[in-house]
Amino acid sequence: MSRVALVLPAVDRPDATTPTPLGRLTVPGRAIPEKTVWVDPAEIARLRDAARDVATRAHAPYSRFRVGAALIMADDPQRRAITGANVENASYGGTICAERTALTQAASLGLRKLELLVVSCVATLDAPVADRSPCGLCRQVIHEFGNRDPETLVVVDGGGAGALGDVFDLDRLLPYGFSLGQS
Ligand code: THU
């Protein structure tokens, strides 16, 4: 299938600053120019199917909430679909989400540039997007491997039947993501 143009709308929100007797309080704004990216719906569907498949192998005996992720790294000449499922632990805190399982696998292959990640929360495909999109910790790990060229995109499985998914670029996925002075 051929690529389609996807418009990432501009965000233009100024800072809002309030003086107080102890110094200024600032609500930081955002200035993101509009950007058009090109995506291949067939590639998204292929990753979506791989994410749903790997979700069947999730280790989720505690929550019973299975999640799968599948991604492509821009620096992978083979453009492999690298997958991961959530792996829970009796300690609870040792649990790893599907997105981080897939990303740590990619990083362990020596890859560092995330291009496209599709996540599928197979039990909540009809739920509001907040109930099927990456947690804050995964957003920060995605941010670590995110890029501007090509723009890293995250697609949240939209359940099919006319809805391929919800698309986030880095700015929309994690505003003010933490970097060690690299931004
Ligand atoms: N989980 C993921 O794997 N990815 C997400 O995007 C959301 C949450 C997992 C963690 C845990 O195993 C289960 O889903 C319930 O939170």
Backbone and ligand atoms as CSV (ligand in chain L), in Angstrom:
chain,resi,resn,atom,element,x,y,z
A,1,MET,N,N,0.860,-1.198,0.000
A,1,MET,CA,C,0.000,0.000,0.000
A,1,MET,C,C,0.896,1.247,0.000
A,2,SER,N,N,0.393,2.303,-0.556
A,2,SER,CA,C,1.217,3.512,-0.612
A,2,SER,C,C,1.059,4.337,0.671
A,3,ARG,N,N,1.951,5.270,0.805
A,3,ARG,CA,C,1.940,6.105,2.007
A,3,ARG,C,C,0.866,7.177,1.919
A,4,VAL,N,N,0.362,7.578,3.072
A,4,VAL,CA,C,-0.608,8.681,3.112
A,4,VAL,C,C,-0.033,9.800,3.981
A,5,ALA,N,N,-0.422,11.016,3.655
A,5,ALA,CA,C,0.057,12.169,4.427
A,5,ALA,C,C,-0.776,12.321,5.696
A,6,LEU,N,N,-0.073,12.558,6.777
A,6,LEU,CA,C,-0.740,12.737,8.069
A,6,LEU,C,C,-0.296,14.087,8.624
A,7,VAL,N,N,-1.256,14.939,8.939
A,7,VAL,CA,C,-0.907,16.268,9.456
A,7,VAL,C,C,-0.882,16.222,10.980
A,8,LEU,N,N,0.261,16.591,11.535
A,8,LEU,CA,C,0.376,16.750,12.993
A,8,LEU,C,C,0.088,18.225,13.269
A,9,PRO,N,N,-1.070,18.541,13.831
A,9,PRO,CA,C,-1.477,19.946,13.945
A,9,PRO,C,C,-0.543,20.756,14.832
A,10,ALA,N,N,-0.459,22.045,14.531
A,10,ALA,CA,C,0.362,22.955,15.330
A,10,ALA,C,C,-0.253,23.134,16.725
A,11,VAL,N,N,0.622,23.359,17.676
A,11,VAL,CA,C,0.184,23.766,19.017
A,11,VAL,C,C,0.834,25.114,19.267
A,12,ASP,N,N,0.047,26.088,19.685
A,12,ASP,CA,C,0.597,27.417,19.901
A,12,ASP,C,C,-0.003,27.999,21.174
A,13,ARG,N,N,0.635,27.685,22.262
A,13,ARG,CA,C,0.120,28.122,23.558
A,13,ARG,C,C,1.229,28.890,24.259
A,14,PRO,N,N,1.002,30.180,24.564
A,14,PRO,CA,C,2.068,30.967,25.210
A,14,PRO,C,C,2.236,30.591,26.683
A,15,ASP,N,N,3.390,30.960,27.214
A,15,ASP,CA,C,3.593,30.852,28.666
A,15,ASP,C,C,2.575,31.738,29.373
A,16,ALA,N,N,2.163,31.352,30.540
A,16,ALA,CA,C,1.326,32.220,31.379
A,16,ALA,C,C,2.067,32.419,32.702
A,17,THR,N,N,2.343,33.681,33.003
A,17,THR,CA,C,3.165,33.957,34.185
A,17,THR,C,C,2.398,34.824,35.182
A,18,THR,N,N,2.454,34.445,36.429
A,18,THR,CA,C,1.808,35.205,37.496
A,18,THR,C,C,2.871,35.614,38.512
A,19,PRO,N,N,3.011,36.934,38.735
A,19,PRO,CA,C,3.969,37.343,39.767
A,19,PRO,C,C,3.418,37.035,41.154
A,20,THR,N,N,4.266,36.605,42.035
A,20,THR,CA,C,3.859,36.428,43.433
A,20,THR,C,C,4.909,37.130,44.300
A,21,PRO,N,N,4.605,37.396,45.545
A,21,PRO,CA,C,5.592,38.078,46.417
A,21,PRO,C,C,6.897,37.301,46.518
A,22,LEU,N,N,6.868,36.007,46.238
A,22,LEU,CA,C,8.086,35.190,46.387
A,22,LEU,C,C,8.735,34.870,45.044
A,23,GLY,N,N,8.239,35.471,43.960
A,23,GLY,CA,C,8.804,35.213,42.629
A,23,GLY,C,C,7.727,34.781,41.660
A,24,ARG,N,N,8.101,34.750,40.361
A,24,ARG,CA,C,7.129,34.418,39.306
A,24,ARG,C,C,6.732,32.941,39.363
A,25,LEU,N,N,5.462,32.679,39.083
A,25,LEU,CA,C,5.010,31.310,38.823
A,25,LEU,C,C,4.654,31.242,37.349
A,26,THR,N,N,5.238,30.294,36.630
A,26,THR,CA,C,5.022,30.195,35.187
A,26,THR,C,C,4.373,28.875,34.826
A,27,VAL,N,N,3.327,28.984,33.998
A,27,VAL,CA,C,2.756,27.790,33.377
A,27,VAL,C,C,3.364,27.720,31.984
A,28,PRO,N,N,4.302,26.792,31.751
A,28,PRO,CA,C,4.995,26.782,30.458
A,28,PRO,C,C,4.041,26.493,29.301
A,29,GLY,N,N,4.211,27.230,28.215
A,29,GLY,CA,C,3.396,27.016,27.021
A,29,GLY,C,C,4.052,26.013,26.083
A,30,ARG,N,N,3.485,25.897,24.911
A,30,ARG,CA,C,4.035,24.991,23.884
A,30,ARG,C,C,3.989,25.703,22.553
A,31,ALA,N,N,5.020,25.577,21.755
A,31,ALA,CA,C,4.997,26.103,20.385
A,31,ALA,C,C,5.517,25.002,19.471
A,32,ILE,N,N,4.599,24.287,18.846
A,32,ILE,CA,C,4.971,23.202,17.940
A,32,ILE,C,C,4.427,23.553,16.558
A,33,PRO,N,N,5.297,23.696,15.556
A,33,PRO,CA,C,4.775,23.997,14.226
A,33,PRO,C,C,4.035,22.802,13.637
A,34,GLU,N,N,3.098,23.087,12.732
A,34,GLU,CA,C,2.423,21.994,12.022
A,34,GLU,C,C,3.453,21.198,11.233
A,35,LYS,N,N,3.258,19.890,11.186
A,35,LYS,CA,C,4.200,19.063,10.436
A,35,LYS,C,C,3.423,17.963,9.714
A,36,THR,N,N,3.804,17.711,8.461
A,36,THR,CA,C,3.185,16.613,7.721
A,36,THR,C,C,4.159,15.448,7.660
A,37,VAL,N,N,3.680,14.278,8.052
A,37,VAL,CA,C,4.506,13.074,7.962
A,37,VAL,C,C,3.795,12.087,7.035
A,38,TRP,N,N,4.569,11.128,6.527
A,38,TRP,CA,C,4.006,10.137,5.627
A,38,TRP,C,C,4.016,8.784,6.305
A,39,VAL,N,N,2.858,8.131,6.321
A,39,VAL,CA,C,2.772,6.825,6.973
A,39,VAL,C,C,2.203,5.802,6.000
A,40,ASP,N,N,2.568,4.553,6.231
A,40,ASP,CA,C,2.086,3.451,5.401
A,40,ASP,C,C,1.044,2.668,6.217
A,41,PRO,N,N,-0.243,2.800,5.886
A,41,PRO,CA,C,-1.274,2.107,6.667
A,41,PRO,C,C,-1.049,0.601,6.717
A,42,ALA,N,N,-0.485,0.026,5.644
A,42,ALA,CA,C,-0.242,-1.426,5.629
A,42,ALA,C,C,0.826,-1.796,6.658
A,43,GLU,N,N,1.816,-0.912,6.802
A,43,GLU,CA,C,2.872,-1.173,7.797
A,43,GLU,C,C,2.296,-1.064,9.217
A,44,ILE,N,N,1.438,-0.063,9.434
A,44,ILE,CA,C,0.793,0.073,10.750
A,44,ILE,C,C,-0.056,-1.167,11.042
A,45,ALA,N,N,-0.805,-1.636,10.044
A,45,ALA,CA,C,-1.663,-2.808,10.243
A,45,ALA,C,C,-0.824,-4.058,10.518
A,46,ARG,N,N,0.326,-4.155,9.838
A,46,ARG,CA,C,1.222,-5.302,10.064
A,46,ARG,C,C,1.758,-5.282,11.497
A,47,LEU,N,N,2.161,-4.113,11.974
A,47,LEU,CA,C,2.650,-4.014,13.355
A,47,LEU,C,C,1.510,-4.239,14.347
A,48,ARG,N,N,0.346,-3.733,14.012
A,48,ARG,CA,C,-0.828,-3.930,14.887
A,48,ARG,C,C,-1.113,-5.427,15.056
A,49,ASP,N,N,-1.063,-6.160,13.937
A,49,ASP,CA,C,-1.323,-7.602,13.999
A,49,ASP,C,C,-0.249,-8.314,14.817
A,50,ALA,N,N,1.013,-7.877,14.639
A,50,ALA,CA,C,2.114,-8.479,15.401
A,50,ALA,C,C,1.951,-8.171,16.894
A,51,ALA,N,N,1.490,-6.952,17.216
A,51,ALA,CA,C,1.283,-6.572,18.627
A,51,ALA,C,C,0.160,-7.414,19.243
A,52,ARG,N,N,-0.909,-7.597,18.499
A,52,ARG,CA,C,-2.009,-8.423,19.021
A,52,ARG,C,C,-1.553,-9.862,19.226
A,53,ASP,N,N,-0.715,-10.347,18.300
A,53,ASP,CA,C,-0.239,-11.732,18.396
A,53,ASP,C,C,0.654,-11.913,19.622
A,54,VAL,N,N,1.613,-11.008,19.817
A,54,VAL,CA,C,2.537,-11.178,20.946
A,54,VAL,C,C,1.797,-10.997,22.272
A,55,ALA,N,N,0.695,-10.229,22.268
A,55,ALA,CA,C,-0.093,-10.049,23.498
A,55,ALA,C,C,-0.630,-11.386,24.002
A,56,THR,N,N,-0.822,-12.344,23.111
A,56,THR,CA,C,-1.329,-13.658,23.551
A,56,THR,C,C,-0.286,-14.379,24.410
A,57,ARG,N,N,0.969,-13.924,24.339
A,57,ARG,CA,C,2.037,-14.556,25.124
A,57,ARG,C,C,2.457,-13.684,26.313
A,58,ALA,N,N,1.642,-12.691,26.659
A,58,ALA,CA,C,1.925,-11.876,27.846
A,58,ALA,C,C,1.962,-12.758,29.087
A,59,HIS,N,N,2.814,-12.369,30.035
A,59,HIS,CA,C,2.802,-13.036,31.346
A,59,HIS,C,C,2.065,-12.085,32.287
A,60,ALA,N,N,0.762,-12.276,32.403
A,60,ALA,CA,C,-0.064,-11.319,33.156
A,60,ALA,C,C,-0.992,-12.049,34.134
A,61,PRO,N,N,-0.408,-12.874,35.017
A,61,PRO,CA,C,-1.267,-13.641,35.937
A,61,PRO,C,C,-1.905,-12.780,37.015
A,62,TYR,N,N,-1.371,-11.562,37.245
A,62,TYR,CA,C,-1.889,-10.732,38.346
A,62,TYR,C,C,-2.985,-9.791,37.865
A,63,SER,N,N,-2.730,-9.062,36.784
A,63,SER,CA,C,-3.754,-8.133,36.292
A,63,SER,C,C,-4.681,-8.796,35.274
A,64,ARG,N,N,-4.195,-9.849,34.630
A,64,ARG,CA,C,-4.906,-10.501,33.506
A,64,ARG,C,C,-5.123,-9.530,32.343
A,65,PHE,N,N,-4.351,-8.444,32.320
A,65,PHE,CA,C,-4.465,-7.420,31.275
A,65,PHE,C,C,-3.299,-7.622,30.308
A,66,ARG,N,N,-3.605,-8.179,29.142
A,66,ARG,CA,C,-2.552,-8.514,28.184
A,66,ARG,C,C,-2.309,-7.348,27.236
A,67,VAL,N,N,-1.042,-7.067,26.997
A,67,VAL,CA,C,-0.666,-5.978,26.101
A,67,VAL,C,C,0.445,-6.462,25.181
A,68,GLY,N,N,0.402,-6.010,23.936
A,68,GLY,CA,C,1.479,-6.319,22.992
A,68,GLY,C,C,1.956,-5.048,22.320
A,69,ALA,N,N,3.234,-5.026,21.976
A,69,ALA,CA,C,3.799,-3.886,21.247
A,69,ALA,C,C,4.661,-4.422,20.112
A,70,ALA,N,N,4.657,-3.700,19.004
A,70,ALA,CA,C,5.513,-4.064,17.872
A,70,ALA,C,C,6.064,-2.775,17.287
A,71,LEU,N,N,7.348,-2.792,16.928
A,71,LEU,CA,C,7.978,-1.539,16.488
A,71,LEU,C,C,8.966,-1.787,15.360
A,72,ILE,N,N,9.276,-0.694,14.688
A,72,ILE,CA,C,10.328,-0.681,13.665
A,72,ILE,C,C,11.325,0.397,14.050
A,73,MET,N,N,12.616,0.066,13.955
A,73,MET,CA,C,13.675,1.028,14.246
A,73,MET,C,C,14.198,1.585,12.930
A,74,ALA,N,N,14.372,2.904,12.878
A,74,ALA,CA,C,14.826,3.555,11.648
A,74,ALA,C,C,16.247,3.123,11.275
A,75,ASP,N,N,17.034,2.719,12.283
A,75,ASP,CA,C,18.417,2.323,11.996
A,75,ASP,C,C,18.566,0.819,11.814
A,76,ASP,N,N,17.449,0.130,11.607
A,76,ASP,CA,C,17.495,-1.305,11.319
A,76,ASP,C,C,17.362,-1.515,9.811
A,77,PRO,N,N,18.435,-1.872,9.117
A,77,PRO,CA,C,18.353,-2.024,7.662
A,77,PRO,C,C,17.332,-3.092,7.253
A,78,GLN,N,N,17.098,-4.060,8.138
A,78,GLN,CA,C,16.133,-5.128,7.806
A,78,GLN,C,C,14.692,-4.743,8.125
A,79,ARG,N,N,14.501,-3.637,8.783
A,79,ARG,CA,C,13.167,-3.161,9.178
A,79,ARG,C,C,12.313,-4.290,9.775
A,80,ARG,N,N,12.941,-4.986,10.749
A,80,ARG,CA,C,12.224,-6.084,11.405
A,80,ARG,C,C,11.102,-5.548,12.283
A,81,ALA,N,N,10.033,-6.334,12.415
A,81,ALA,CA,C,8.997,-6.032,13.405
A,81,ALA,C,C,9.468,-6.634,14.721
A,82,ILE,N,N,9.898,-5.773,15.644
A,82,ILE,CA,C,10.409,-6.220,16.946
A,82,ILE,C,C,9.263,-6.127,17.942
A,83,THR,N,N,9.010,-7.218,18.654
A,83,THR,CA,C,7.794,-7.286,19.467
A,83,THR,C,C,8.107,-7.494,20.946
A,84,GLY,N,N,7.117,-7.202,21.768
A,84,GLY,CA,C,7.228,-7.481,23.201
A,84,GLY,C,C,5.850,-7.489,23.829
A,85,ALA,N,N,5.718,-8.283,24.885
A,85,ALA,CA,C,4.476,-8.336,25.659
A,85,ALA,C,C,4.782,-7.904,27.086
A,86,ASN,N,N,3.726,-7.598,27.858
A,86,ASN,CA,C,3.983,-7.260,29.266
A,86,ASN,C,C,4.356,-8.525,30.041
A,87,VAL,N,N,5.328,-8.360,30.930
A,87,VAL,CA,C,5.831,-9.472,31.739
A,87,VAL,C,C,5.701,-9.047,33.194
A,88,GLU,N,N,4.698,-9.605,33.865
A,88,GLU,CA,C,4.441,-9.207,35.251
A,88,GLU,C,C,5.295,-10.025,36.211
A,89,ASN,N,N,5.336,-9.543,37.466
A,89,ASN,CA,C,6.142,-10.182,38.485
A,89,ASN,C,C,5.379,-10.191,39.803
A,90,ALA,N,N,5.615,-11.228,40.618
A,90,ALA,CA,C,4.942,-11.349,41.917
A,90,ALA,C,C,5.228,-10.146,42.806
A,91,SER,N,N,6.352,-9.481,42.570
A,91,SER,CA,C,6.679,-8.276,43.351
A,91,SER,C,C,5.878,-7.065,42.885
A,92,TYR,N,N,5.142,-7.217,41.814
A,92,TYR,CA,C,4.402,-6.129,41.139
A,92,TYR,C,C,5.356,-5.077,40.552
A,93,GLY,N,N,6.259,-4.543,41.377
A,93,GLY,CA,C,7.168,-3.494,40.910
A,93,GLY,C,C,8.106,-3.973,39.822
A,94,GLY,N,N,8.321,-5.275,39.751
A,94,GLY,CA,C,9.205,-5.834,38.731
A,94,GLY,C,C,8.545,-5.999,37.380
A,95,THR,N,N,7.295,-5.605,37.281
A,95,THR,CA,C,6.558,-5.737,36.016
A,95,THR,C,C,7.150,-4.848,34.923
A,96,ILE,N,N,7.225,-5.397,33.710
A,96,ILE,CA,C,7.685,-4.605,32.555
A,96,ILE,C,C,6.549,-4.551,31.545
A,97,CYS,N,N,6.229,-3.346,31.086
A,97,CYS,CA,C,5.167,-3.168,30.097
A,97,CYS,C,C,5.627,-3.660,28.727
A,98,ALA,N,N,4.644,-3.926,27.869
A,98,ALA,CA,C,4.911,-4.434,26.524
A,98,ALA,C,C,5.824,-3.491,25.732
A,99,GLU,N,N,5.574,-2.192,25.831
A,99,GLU,CA,C,6.354,-1.214,25.063
A,99,GLU,C,C,7.829,-1.284,25.445
A,100,ARG,N,N,8.091,-1.370,26.772
A,100,ARG,CA,C,9.493,-1.409,27.211
A,100,ARG,C,C,10.130,-2.757,26.918
A,101,THR,N,N,9.345,-3.832,26.929
A,101,THR,CA,C,9.901,-5.133,26.547
A,101,THR,C,C,10.395,-5.069,25.105
A,102,ALA,N,N,9.569,-4.508,24.216
A,102,ALA,CA,C,9.948,-4.415,22.792
A,102,ALA,C,C,11.138,-3.464,22.610
A,103,LEU,N,N,11.118,-2.334,23.320
A,103,LEU,CA,C,12.198,-1.347,23.138
A,103,LEU,C,C,13.528,-1.837,23.701
A,104,THR,N,N,13.502,-2.556,24.817
A,104,THR,CA,C,14.763,-3.071,25.357
A,104,THR,C,C,15.307,-4.173,24.452
A,105,GLN,N,N,14.419,-4.923,23.824
A,105,GLN,CA,C,14.865,-5.922,22.832
A,105,GLN,C,C,15.547,-5.210,21.660
A,106,ALA,N,N,14.921,-4.138,21.158
A,106,ALA,CA,C,15.513,-3.388,20.037
A,106,ALA,C,C,16.872,-2.811,20.431
A,107,ALA,N,N,16.940,-2.214,21.634
A,107,ALA,CA,C,18.208,-1.621,22.086
A,107,ALA,C,C,19.274,-2.700,22.237
A,108,SER,N,N,18.856,-3.894,22.689
A,108,SER,CA,C,19.815,-4.993,22.863
A,108,SER,C,C,20.327,-5.517,21.534
A,109,LEU,N,N,19.594,-5.241,20.462
A,109,LEU,CA,C,20.066,-5.593,19.109
A,109,LEU,C,C,21.004,-4.510,18.578
A,110,GLY,N,N,21.226,-3.465,19.374
A,110,GLY,CA,C,22.128,-2.390,18.974
A,110,GLY,C,C,21.415,-1.242,18.284
A,111,LEU,N,N,20.077,-1.276,18.268
A,111,LEU,CA,C,19.307,-0.252,17.547
A,111,LEU,C,C,18.918,0.869,18.507
A,112,ARG,N,N,18.885,2.090,18.006
A,112,ARG,CA,C,18.678,3.238,18.891
A,112,ARG,C,C,17.637,4.237,18.390
A,113,LYS,N,N,17.178,4.109,17.123
A,113,LYS,CA,C,16.293,5.142,16.550
A,113,LYS,C,C,14.899,4.581,16.319
A,114,LEU,N,N,13.993,4.884,17.241
A,114,LEU,CA,C,12.626,4.383,17.089
A,114,LEU,C,C,11.892,5.157,16.000
A,115,GLU,N,N,11.297,4.414,15.069
A,115,GLU,CA,C,10.535,5.057,13.985
A,115,GLU,C,C,9.037,4.964,14.231
A,116,LEU,N,N,8.574,3.759,14.511
A,116,LEU,CA,C,7.129,3.534,14.615
A,116,LEU,C,C,6.871,2.429,15.629
A,117,LEU,N,N,5.998,2.716,16.590
A,117,LEU,CA,C,5.627,1.711,17.595
A,117,LEU,C,C,4.113,1.612,17.630
A,118,VAL,N,N,3.610,0.393,17.578
A,118,VAL,CA,C,2.164,0.171,17.708
A,118,VAL,C,C,1.933,-0.630,18.982
A,119,VAL,N,N,1.018,-0.150,19.804
A,119,VAL,CA,C,0.692,-0.867,21.038
A,119,VAL,C,C,-0.770,-1.287,21.003
A,120,SER,N,N,-1.003,-2.510,21.490
A,120,SER,CA,C,-2.367,-3.025,21.479
A,120,SER,C,C,-2.737,-3.552,22.856
A,121,CYS,N,N,-3.686,-2.866,23.501
A,121,CYS,CA,C,-4.248,-3.350,24.769
A,121,CYS,C,C,-5.494,-4.139,24.363
A,122,VAL,N,N,-5.300,-5.415,24.129
A,122,VAL,CA,C,-6.313,-6.182,23.400
A,122,VAL,C,C,-7.670,-6.268,24.104
A,123,ALA,N,N,-7.673,-6.047,25.420
A,123,ALA,CA,C,-8.943,-6.171,26.152
A,123,ALA,C,C,-9.735,-4.863,26.172
A,124,THR,N,N,-9.100,-3.754,25.784
A,124,THR,CA,C,-9.788,-2.453,25.925
A,124,THR,C,C,-9.775,-1.667,24.617
A,125,LEU,N,N,-9.878,-2.383,23.508
A,125,LEU,CA,C,-9.765,-1.696,22.213
A,125,LEU,C,C,-10.884,-0.690,21.979
A,126,ASP,N,N,-12.013,-0.872,22.656
A,126,ASP,CA,C,-13.131,0.064,22.477
A,126,ASP,C,C,-13.137,1.166,23.523
A,127,ALA,N,N,-12.179,1.139,24.443
A,127,ALA,CA,C,-12.171,2.084,25.566
A,127,ALA,C,C,-11.601,3.432,25.122
A,128,PRO,N,N,-11.793,4.481,25.932
A,128,PRO,CA,C,-11.148,5.766,25.633
A,128,PRO,C,C,-9.641,5.577,25.517
A,129,VAL,N,N,-8.993,6.447,24.743
A,129,VAL,CA,C,-7.581,6.242,24.394
A,129,VAL,C,C,-6.690,6.176,25.636
A,130,ALA,N,N,-7.068,6.867,26.707
A,130,ALA,CA,C,-6.245,6.828,27.922
A,130,ALA,C,C,-6.199,5.435,28.534
A,131,ASP,N,N,-7.208,4.609,28.219
A,131,ASP,CA,C,-7.256,3.259,28.798
A,131,ASP,C,C,-6.531,2.231,27.936
A,132,ARG,N,N,-5.883,2.717,26.857
A,132,ARG,CA,C,-5.180,1.755,25.990
A,132,ARG,C,C,-3.914,2.357,25.406
A,133,SER,N,N,-3.390,3.387,26.051
A,133,SER,CA,C,-2.163,4.011,25.536
A,133,SER,C,C,-1.050,3.928,26.585
A,134,PRO,N,N,0.208,4.159,26.183
A,134,PRO,CA,C,1.350,3.874,27.048
A,134,PRO,C,C,1.323,4.626,28.375
A,135,CYS,N,N,1.826,3.957,29.412
A,135,CYS,CA,C,1.937,4.589,30.735
A,135,CYS,C,C,3.052,5.635,30.707
A,136,GLY,N,N,3.137,6.435,31.742
A,136,GLY,CA,C,4.124,7.510,31.798
A,136,GLY,C,C,5.557,7.013,31.718
A,137,LEU,N,N,5.824,5.891,32.380
A,137,LEU,CA,C,7.183,5.348,32.361
A,137,LEU,C,C,7.569,4.936,30.942
A,138,CYS,N,N,6.648,4.275,30.241
A,138,CYS,CA,C,6.931,3.875,28.855
A,138,CYS,C,C,7.101,5.108,27.969
A,139,ARG,N,N,6.315,6.154,28.207
A,139,ARG,CA,C,6.461,7.381,27.397
A,139,ARG,C,C,7.871,7.936,27.543
A,140,GLN,N,N,8.412,7.919,28.747
A,140,GLN,CA,C,9.764,8.431,28.947
A,140,GLN,C,C,10.796,7.536,28.236
A,141,VAL,N,N,10.589,6.237,28.245
A,141,VAL,CA,C,11.536,5.323,27.572
A,141,VAL,C,C,11.413,5.477,26.053
A,142,ILE,N,N,10.192,5.678,25.559
A,142,ILE,CA,C,10.002,5.957,24.128
A,142,ILE,C,C,10.729,7.251,23.764
A,143,HIS,N,N,10.612,8.258,24.626
A,143,HIS,CA,C,11.270,9.551,24.434
A,143,HIS,C,C,12.785,9.381,24.301
A,144,GLU,N,N,13.347,8.455,25.062
A,144,GLU,CA,C,14.794,8.198,25.040
A,144,GLU,C,C,15.277,7.810,23.626
A,145,PHE,N,N,14.440,7.050,22.913
A,145,PHE,CA,C,14.830,6.556,21.596
A,145,PHE,C,C,14.111,7.292,20.470
A,146,GLY,N,N,13.450,8.414,20.814
A,146,GLY,CA,C,12.677,9.162,19.825
A,146,GLY,C,C,13.547,10.044,18.946
A,147,ASN,N,N,13.028,10.389,17.791
A,147,ASN,CA,C,13.751,11.197,16.799
A,147,ASN,C,C,12.821,12.168,16.118
A,148,ARG,N,N,13.439,13.138,15.450
A,148,ARG,CA,C,12.687,14.117,14.658
A,148,ARG,C,C,12.663,13.732,13.183
A,149,ASP,N,N,13.694,13.024,12.726
A,149,ASP,CA,C,13.778,12.715,11.293
A,149,ASP,C,C,14.294,11.296,11.098
A,150,PRO,N,N,13.436,10.350,10.810
A,150,PRO,CA,C,11.991,10.536,10.665
A,150,PRO,C,C,11.332,10.718,12.028
A,151,GLU,N,N,10.228,11.446,12.020
A,151,GLU,CA,C,9.480,11.735,13.249
A,151,GLU,C,C,9.000,10.417,13.873
A,152,THR,N,N,9.361,10.185,15.128
A,152,THR,CA,C,8.886,8.975,15.816
A,152,THR,C,C,7.378,9.068,16.022
A,153,LEU,N,N,6.687,8.006,15.656
A,153,LEU,CA,C,5.233,7.967,15.848
A,153,LEU,C,C,4.856,6.753,16.692
A,154,VAL,N,N,3.870,6.961,17.549
A,154,VAL,CA,C,3.302,5.873,18.339
A,154,VAL,C,C,1.834,5.756,17.948
A,155,VAL,N,N,1.428,4.549,17.587
A,155,VAL,CA,C,0.038,4.322,17.197
A,155,VAL,C,C,-0.594,3.378,18.224
A,156,VAL,N,N,-1.726,3.813,18.744
A,156,VAL,CA,C,-2.463,3.020,19.726
A,156,VAL,C,C,-3.584,2.305,18.979
A,157,ASP,N,N,-3.571,0.987,19.065
A,157,ASP,CA,C,-4.557,0.162,18.344
A,157,ASP,C,C,-5.964,0.705,18.586
A,158,GLY,N,N,-6.650,1.021,17.487
A,158,GLY,CA,C,-7.993,1.599,17.582
A,158,GLY,C,C,-9.101,0.578,17.444
A,159,GLY,N,N,-8.742,-0.704,17.389
A,159,GLY,CA,C,-9.751,-1.750,17.436
A,159,GLY,C,C,-10.197,-2.295,16.099
A,160,GLY,N,N,-9.798,-1.676,15.031
A,160,GLY,CA,C,-10.231,-2.161,13.724
A,160,GLY,C,C,-11.590,-1.605,13.367
A,161,ALA,N,N,-12.316,-2.281,12.463
A,161,ALA,CA,C,-13.645,-1.827,12.030
A,161,ALA,C,C,-13.648,-0.332,11.711
A,162,GLY,N,N,-12.733,0.063,10.835
A,162,GLY,CA,C,-12.708,1.455,10.402
A,162,GLY,C,C,-11.781,2.335,11.210
A,163,ALA,N,N,-11.233,1.838,12.306
A,163,ALA,CA,C,-10.340,2.658,13.152
A,163,ALA,C,C,-8.988,1.958,13.263
A,164,LEU,N,N,-8.016,2.438,12.484
A,164,LEU,CA,C,-6.696,1.793,12.508
A,164,LEU,C,C,-5.942,2.146,13.787
A,165,GLY,N,N,-6.087,3.378,14.260
A,165,GLY,CA,C,-5.399,3.708,15.503
A,165,GLY,C,C,-5.345,5.193,15.775
A,166,ASP,N,N,-4.886,5.519,16.978
A,166,ASP,CA,C,-4.679,6.902,17.402
A,166,ASP,C,C,-3.179,7.172,17.348
A,167,VAL,N,N,-2.817,8.306,16.727
A,167,VAL,CA,C,-1.407,8.587,16.439
A,167,VAL,C,C,-0.883,9.695,17.348
A,168,PHE,N,N,0.284,9.448,17.913
A,168,PHE,CA,C,0.974,10.451,18.746
A,168,PHE,C,C,2.373,10.664,18.209
A,169,ASP,N,N,2.780,11.928,18.068
A,169,ASP,CA,C,4.201,12.201,17.875
A,169,ASP,C,C,4.804,12.429,19.273
A,170,LEU,N,N,6.117,12.623,19.328
A,170,LEU,CA,C,6.785,12.714,20.634
A,170,LEU,C,C,6.230,13.840,21.485
A,171,ASP,N,N,5.975,15.005,20.837
A,171,ASP,CA,C,5.498,16.157,21.595
A,171,ASP,C,C,4.143,15.907,22.233
A,172,ARG,N,N,3.310,15.158,21.523
A,172,ARG,CA,C,1.981,14.894,22.069
A,172,ARG,C,C,1.985,13.714,23.030
A,173,LEU,N,N,2.953,12.817,22.846
A,173,LEU,CA,C,3.030,11.649,23.726
A,173,LEU,C,C,3.556,12.031,25.099
A,174,LEU,N,N,4.576,12.902,25.116
A,174,LEU,CA,C,5.198,13.269,26.396
A,174,LEU,C,C,5.715,14.700,26.350
A,175,PRO,N,N,4.814,15.679,26.557
A,175,PRO,CA,C,5.300,17.056,26.638
A,175,PRO,C,C,6.310,17.174,27.771
A,176,TYR,N,N,7.386,17.914,27.530
A,176,TYR,CA,C,8.421,18.129,28.554
A,176,TYR,C,C,9.077,16.826,29.018
A,177,GLY,N,N,9.189,15.848,28.111
A,177,GLY,CA,C,9.913,14.623,28.469
A,177,GLY,C,C,11.313,14.974,28.941
A,178,PHE,N,N,11.797,14.233,29.896
A,178,PHE,CA,C,13.087,14.578,30.504
A,178,PHE,C,C,14.249,14.202,29.600
A,179,SER,N,N,15.183,15.130,29.400
A,179,SER,CA,C,16.451,14.783,28.744
A,179,SER,C,C,17.581,15.443,29.524
A,180,LEU,N,N,18.736,14.839,29.473
A,180,LEU,CA,C,19.892,15.379,30.199
A,180,LEU,C,C,20.546,16.455,29.349
A,181,GLY,N,N,19.819,17.576,29.176
A,181,GLY,CA,C,20.377,18.699,28.453
A,181,GLY,C,C,20.509,18.505,26.951
A,182,GLN,N,N,19.778,17.544,26.387
A,182,GLN,CA,C,19.897,17.276,24.949
A,182,GLN,C,C,18.806,17.960,24.127
A,183,SER,N,N,17.807,18.577,24.797
A,183,SER,CA,C,16.665,19.076,24.004
A,183,SER,C,C,16.948,20.442,23.404
L,1,THU,N1,N,0.693,-2.388,30.542
L,1,THU,C1,C,1.458,-2.440,29.410
L,1,THU,O1,O,2.146,-3.442,29.159
L,1,THU,N2,N,1.429,-1.381,28.575
L,1,THU,C2,C,0.592,-0.321,28.688
L,1,THU,O2,O,0.592,0.542,27.833
L,1,THU,C3,C,-0.303,-0.230,29.842
L,1,THU,C4,C,-0.089,-1.229,30.924
L,1,THU,C5,C,0.661,-3.565,31.424
L,1,THU,C6,C,1.379,-3.454,32.735
L,1,THU,C7,C,0.656,-4.497,33.572
L,1,THU,O3,O,1.214,-5.761,33.316
L,1,THU,C8,C,-0.756,-4.486,33.016
L,1,THU,O4,O,-0.675,-3.872,31.737
L,1,THU,C9,C,-1.760,-3.752,33.865
L,1,THU,O5,O,-1.326,-2.481,34.165
